[in-house]
Amino acid sequence: MRTVILCYHKVGPIAEDGRFLNVEPRHLAAQVRFFTRRGGPLASLQKFLGGKTTPAVLTFDDTYQSAATHVPEVLAPSRSAATFYVVTGKTTSDWDGERARPLATREQIVELARAGHEIGNHTHTHPHLNQTENFAEEICTADSHLRDWGLSPTTFCYPYGSLNPAVVGAVREMGYQGAVSLRKGKVTDEDDRWQLPRIVVGYSDGLAGLLYKLYIRPFLP
C-alpha cells in the first residue's frame, strides 16, 4: 500500500517565522484535515513501519520551537501523532545563517514525547553526513543524548538528505527501524526502509499546492 511521508520544518505565523522553510499553522491544519477525513488519525513513522495503516506520516526536521509549539495544537483534535527529528547539539538552526531560528528545548522535546509524538535522531550538529568522516559519531552522540533524556529513538533523518552507502549502513547497524531521505515520491513496498522518500511541504503550497505535488505533478511529462 502506498502512503506519503511529508517533510516540514518550521510551523508558525509568517510575522514570526517568515516564509523560509515555514508552513503557517492554518495551512498545516487544512492539510491534516484532508488526510484524516479520508483515513483517520495520522501515525508516526515508527508506528507506520511497525505496520499501522495511516494516510500520511508527518515529519518535522530540526524540531524548531515553532513546530514544537504549534504542531501539537493542530494535531490534537484528530488525535494524530507526528515524528520530530532532533539535533541534540544545537539550540538554533545556525546552518540557516541569518535566517536561523530557535530549536526546541530539551523540555519541549520531552513534552512532545509525553504527548504521544515520536522523537527521532537528526544527528548531533546537523552536518552533511556524506561529507563528514565522523558520521558514525554524529549519529551515536545524538542517540546517546536522546536516551539520556529518557527517549528511545528508532528512526533517523539524514540532514540535507545527504547520504551514501556507508552512512546508510551505519544507521542500519545501530538498529534503527528506518530512515527518511529527501528523495521525492510516495512510499512503496520496494523502497529501502533506510532511504524512504518524502514530499517537502513549503510555505506557498497550502492544501492546493500539496495536492498538486501528490496527485498531479507525478503524472506530468
GIMO-V592450 format. One line per field, one symbol per residue. phi: phi as a letter, one per 40 degrees, with the letter a starting at -180 (. if undefined). psi: psi as a letter, one per 30 degrees, with the letter a starting at -180 (. if undefined). burial: # if it has 9 or more other ideal C-beta (glycine too) atoms within 8 Angstrom, else .. A space follows every 50 residues. Layout:
# GIMO-V592450
phi = ???
psi = ???
burial = ???
This chain:
# GIMO-V592450
phi = .cbbbcbbbcbadcccbgbcfbbcdccccccccdcccbagdcbccdcccc hccacabcbbcgfcdccccccdcccddcfcbbbbbbccbbbbccccgccc bccccdcccccdccchccbbcbgcbgccccbbcccccdccccdccccccg bbcbbbbcdggcaadcccccccccgccaabbbcciccbcccccbaccabc bbcccfccccccccbbdcbcc
psi = kklkkkjlcljlkefegafjgkkkeeeeeeeeeeeeffgakklleeeeff fkkkflkkkjkfileeefeeeeeefeeghlllkkkkjfglfliffgbfgk lklkleeeeeeeeffglkklkgleghljffgkeheeeeeeeeeeeeefgg likfllkjkggklleeeeeeeeffgkfllkagkkllklffkkfghkllkk klefeaeeeeeeeefeefgk.
burial = ..##########.#..#....####.##########....#########. ...###################.##..#.#########.#..#..#...# #.##...######...########.##.##.#..#..######.###.#. #.#.#####..##...##.###.#.#.#####...##...#.#######. #.#.#.#.######.#.....
